[in-house]
Amino acid sequence: MKRTLVILLMLVVAFGSWAQGKSATASTKPVTILATWGGDEEAGFREVLDRFTSETGIPYSYEGNRDSTVVLKSRVASSNPPDIAILPRPGEVANYARQGVLIPLNQGQKDDILPTSLLDANYGKAWIDLGTVDGKFYGLIVKANSKSTFWYKPASFASLGVKTPDTWEDLLKIADKYVAAGKKPLAIGAQDGWTLTDWFENIYVRTAGPDMYMKLHVTHEVKWTDPTVVTAIKRFIELVTPTDKKLAGGADGALSTGFIDGFNEVLRPNAAAEMYYEGGFMSSFAAQNFPNLTPGKDYDFFDFPSIDSKWGKPVVGGGDLAVVFSNRPEVVSLMRFLAGKEANTIWASAKKGAVVSPNKNVDLSVYPLLTAKEARQLTQATSFVFDGSDLAPPAVGGDAEFVALQRILKNPDKYMEALNYLEGVASQCY
């Protein structure tokens, strides 16, 4: 009888502890998160969030909205922001930080949401700088992509007798050697004007440097007619002209080709060209459209070459940054989880919606071959600049720049007319 009473007492105590724990979890206020992601992108992020909840008992409430930028602006204005928002541009981080509505993640204090030791252990300086506004760290980069990847075919290079180029001069020599061999060195999907802005951004940051890059795209302290812009445009022109010999389909062909079809022209049998510049995301289209080709063997990429040794090879790309509007302990826990190796490894290897993580502790073995190479480029970047056309006002980076660069490709000799047009639009937008 005594033994039975002891067992019953143990069961009551155990049940009470279980109930208390469940009650505490149920009463914990969920961490609210707003982002643009739906579909597979959301699924990948939820893998991370679900693991966080399973480990901490802290619930979350996720809202995915393609118009999240507009939604967030409205909610901030009505003093009802989410705990955490994921922003697609560092400029938006700066705007909210300077409004005084964001909580700094790090300002060199012991009680920082993200302590300096945690940041330094997981991210390179380029990524910390990206989220820093007026000396305080506000935006944690949670995923990224590179647009400084230049695609080629190893077998084609081998037959031409060349190695991957390290400098712009090396690239020019390869292009000339292809022409001499009766082949077109380049395909460009210029029907999609943003591909040309990517070309320009990589060239400009390598000839003028990151500071001038920001002054051109963000503040317009540098005009589109500035000598530094002209220098970059001339570099582009020297590579692609004469267009009838350098480009698949010539200028007209490039201007009528979309960005996926441009890569297809390089990878298909009886290829129309031998190299293609665009971001790391092109590997997914190659795998989808040419499943019989082997990544790393049949196609690969090299880093966009350096032009001025002073600037080296800055990485141009995009990414998303997490910002915080409330400093509750549950929010702090989630942000510290998002900044660590575990969360980033889960996301990088998610069943759906896997991302490239800028966290340097994510083992590259979790990625497919070429994605691992892109991740290595990103995590080792000493300088990273955000896509310039996305930083500029939409009328400039999303409209006028497309038109101006397409005009330059069509009529390279009239590049100054195109730049004057672009500056005319820009002068009204800042």
Disulfide bonds with the S-S distance in Angstrom:
none
